[in-house]
Amino acid sequence: MIEFEPTEDQRLMQDSIAQFAKATLAPRLREFERLRALPDDVLRAGHEIGLSLLTLPEACGGQGQGLVTSVLIEEELGSADAGAAFALSGPGALGTALLELGTEDQARSFLEDFSSSDDDAHTRFGAVAWSEPAPNKQREGFTTTAVKDGAGYVLTGKKAFVTNAPLARRFVVFAQVDETKGWGGIGAFVVEKDNPGLKIGKRHDTLGLDAAAFGEITLEGARVAEAARLHGGANDGDFTRATLRFFAKRALIVSARALGLSRFAFDIAREYCDTRVAFGKPIGHFQAVAFTLADRLMDVESARWLLWKAARAWDAGAREKDALKATAQAAAHALEVAMRTADDCVSLHGGSGFIRDLVAEKLMRDAKQIALACPTTEQLDQLAAALDVQAKLDPALVLPTPDTQAIFT
Ligand SMILES: Cc1cc2nc3c(=O)[nH]c(=O)nc-3n(C[C@H](O)[C@H](O)[C@H](O)COP(=O)(O)OP(=O)(O)OC[C@H]3O[C@@H](n4cnc5c(N)ncnc54)[C@H](O)[C@@H]3O)c2cc1C
């Protein structure tokens, strides 16, 4: 039997987040865009319903919900405002990185303060930094280095495009530990915001997702203790596999937001085509328009089923390679669907599509940016292909370094 429908509990959870998204996010999306942030009352409301902690294990202060629940929730957030989905507070990618790359003790201790009952707990963000402003052309691996020094490491380098960089209280930073080993010599380290060697750089001016902050960080001899190094899970796990799991699970979250955006774009396009009359009938009754809408609906529904299937594979403990492949395929498809649907949404709105009185233009800008988030469609295609042909698994499959990737040429 083929079975990956959400359970009754998951549906209830989805409904309650849908209500929050419709009531609190959707009506204010242009306000968030202008502010380039979520106002305090929205962050507080999101924190109070436990949004950012739902999927963390109970031992880390969360509710232990799985990835199917995450995907359902993120679709709802994305269908209200994908920018807000990226801008809500909480550990975010930091949580996934700690769970995949760290030990249980590390995850517990570095995530503890996100679930505290302090009055300002809703203003806490986490971040993960892998991207660099320019790839390393001399050798494989990161330009940012982590050099062993006594009982710890010294990190030096520059990271870019980091979600929440200006807001985060704690980062997981990927760096090169052994320069002779290429992508086999990378590591990850927890760096606190108040580390004297960490400088928070400028916030990027972005194409879309304006409610969320993306920016640079610079590590100028940032010292961290041995306990801050994440070794790839419990008992010095396989760091490459842990890295791939981290990026795959992150891609699942991001592409579920893209699915929500696609649903939003499809719904408003269909409504417009039902009401805009030309030559005596709604434009949706002309075959070219009707076929476009039918294709986009097939896109949205196929993206949803592929994402559910991938999320279910992780939750059900499927073979890691099968779950990775299902995720890469699902996320690549969902990101492409978002761009196609938002693009058609703009086109079908005609002149209204490109003015800011309507939301269509924002959806297209947001869709383009989401598709570049992590990993990109090309990187996901590359991961899916590598798993399909059983090529050697390598972190470079999902990392942003085209100059030194040699997986497929
Ligand atoms: C919304 C958003 C959120 C982000 N959040 C974070 C974050 O939290 N932390 C962080 O560190 N970074 C983050 N990033 C950065 C993001 O991960 C990178 O931009 C992305 O991985 C692409 O890397 P790059 O910019 O270096 O592009 P490049 O690696 O220079 O790639 C350029 C283009 O080539 C394509 N490409 C790459 N390799 C191949 C290949 N082998 N075959 C064919 N095409 C290829 C890419 O898909 C891309 O289209 C974020 C970006 C966005 C837009």
PDBQT file of the ligand as one rigid body, heavy atoms in Angstrom, charges set to zero:
ROOT
HETATM    1  C1  LIG A 501      16.931  33.310   0.416  1.00  0.00    +0.000 C 
HETATM    2  C2  LIG A 501      18.353  32.846   0.597  1.00  0.00    +0.000 A 
HETATM    3  C3  LIG A 501      18.762  32.351   1.824  1.00  0.00    +0.000 A 
HETATM    4  C4  LIG A 501      20.078  31.930   1.997  1.00  0.00    +0.000 A 
HETATM    5  N1  LIG A 501      20.474  31.539   3.241  1.00  0.00    +0.000 NA
HETATM    6  C5  LIG A 501      21.768  31.226   3.443  1.00  0.00    +0.000 A 
HETATM    7  C6  LIG A 501      22.235  30.923   4.764  1.00  0.00    +0.000 A 
HETATM    8  O1  LIG A 501      21.459  30.934   5.730  1.00  0.00    +0.000 OA
HETATM    9  N2  LIG A 501      23.540  30.646   4.921  1.00  0.00    +0.000 N 
HETATM   10  C7  LIG A 501      24.411  30.635   3.881  1.00  0.00    +0.000 A 
HETATM   11  O2  LIG A 501      25.577  30.372   4.101  1.00  0.00    +0.000 OA
HETATM   12  N3  LIG A 501      24.014  30.911   2.618  1.00  0.00    +0.000 NA
HETATM   13  C8  LIG A 501      22.715  31.211   2.378  1.00  0.00    +0.000 A 
HETATM   14  N4  LIG A 501      22.289  31.526   1.126  1.00  0.00    +0.000 N 
HETATM   15  C9  LIG A 501      23.204  31.430   0.001  1.00  0.00    +0.000 C 
HETATM   16  C10 LIG A 501      22.895  30.235  -0.904  1.00  0.00    +0.000 C 
HETATM   17  O3  LIG A 501      23.078  29.020  -0.229  1.00  0.00    +0.000 OA
HETATM   18  C11 LIG A 501      23.799  30.336  -2.138  1.00  0.00    +0.000 C 
HETATM   19  O4  LIG A 501      23.525  31.558  -2.774  1.00  0.00    +0.000 OA
HETATM   20  C12 LIG A 501      23.525  29.216  -3.085  1.00  0.00    +0.000 C 
HETATM   21  O5  LIG A 501      23.903  27.993  -2.507  1.00  0.00    +0.000 OA
HETATM   22  C13 LIG A 501      24.291  29.429  -4.383  1.00  0.00    +0.000 C 
HETATM   23  O6  LIG A 501      25.635  29.651  -4.111  1.00  0.00    +0.000 OA
HETATM   24  P1  LIG A 501      26.423  30.883  -4.727  1.00  0.00    +0.000 P 
HETATM   25  O7  LIG A 501      25.618  32.105  -4.489  1.00  0.00    +0.000 OA
HETATM   26  O8  LIG A 501      27.828  30.873  -4.269  1.00  0.00    +0.000 OA
HETATM   27  O9  LIG A 501      26.347  30.590  -6.271  1.00  0.00    +0.000 OA
HETATM   28  P2  LIG A 501      27.393  29.798  -7.139  1.00  0.00    +0.000 P 
HETATM   29  O10 LIG A 501      27.858  28.584  -6.404  1.00  0.00    +0.000 OA
HETATM   30  O11 LIG A 501      28.383  30.788  -7.635  1.00  0.00    +0.000 OA
HETATM   31  O12 LIG A 501      26.470  29.284  -8.307  1.00  0.00    +0.000 OA
HETATM   32  C14 LIG A 501      26.088  30.127  -9.396  1.00  0.00    +0.000 C 
HETATM   33  C15 LIG A 501      25.037  29.392 -10.202  1.00  0.00    +0.000 C 
HETATM   34  O13 LIG A 501      25.601  28.178 -10.695  1.00  0.00    +0.000 OA
HETATM   35  C16 LIG A 501      24.765  27.097 -10.350  1.00  0.00    +0.000 C 
HETATM   36  N5  LIG A 501      25.598  25.923 -10.122  1.00  0.00    +0.000 N 
HETATM   37  C17 LIG A 501      26.402  25.685  -9.089  1.00  0.00    +0.000 A 
HETATM   38  N6  LIG A 501      27.006  24.492  -9.216  1.00  0.00    +0.000 NA
HETATM   39  C18 LIG A 501      26.555  23.981 -10.384  1.00  0.00    +0.000 A 
HETATM   40  C19 LIG A 501      26.796  22.774 -11.087  1.00  0.00    +0.000 A 
HETATM   41  N7  LIG A 501      27.628  21.865 -10.619  1.00  0.00    +0.000 N 
HETATM   42  N8  LIG A 501      26.141  22.580 -12.239  1.00  0.00    +0.000 NA
HETATM   43  C20 LIG A 501      25.297  23.499 -12.746  1.00  0.00    +0.000 A 
HETATM   44  N9  LIG A 501      25.033  24.670 -12.121  1.00  0.00    +0.000 NA
HETATM   45  C21 LIG A 501      25.657  24.895 -10.952  1.00  0.00    +0.000 A 
HETATM   46  C22 LIG A 501      24.047  27.528  -9.092  1.00  0.00    +0.000 C 
HETATM   47  O14 LIG A 501      22.849  26.810  -8.936  1.00  0.00    +0.000 OA
HETATM   48  C23 LIG A 501      23.795  28.980  -9.376  1.00  0.00    +0.000 C 
HETATM   49  O15 LIG A 501      22.646  29.120 -10.164  1.00  0.00    +0.000 OA
HETATM   50  C24 LIG A 501      20.993  31.961   0.922  1.00  0.00    +0.000 A 
HETATM   51  C25 LIG A 501      20.578  32.447  -0.320  1.00  0.00    +0.000 A 
HETATM   52  C26 LIG A 501      19.286  32.906  -0.490  1.00  0.00    +0.000 A 
HETATM   53  C27 LIG A 501      18.872  33.450  -1.832  1.00  0.00    +0.000 C 
ENDROOT
TORSDOF 0
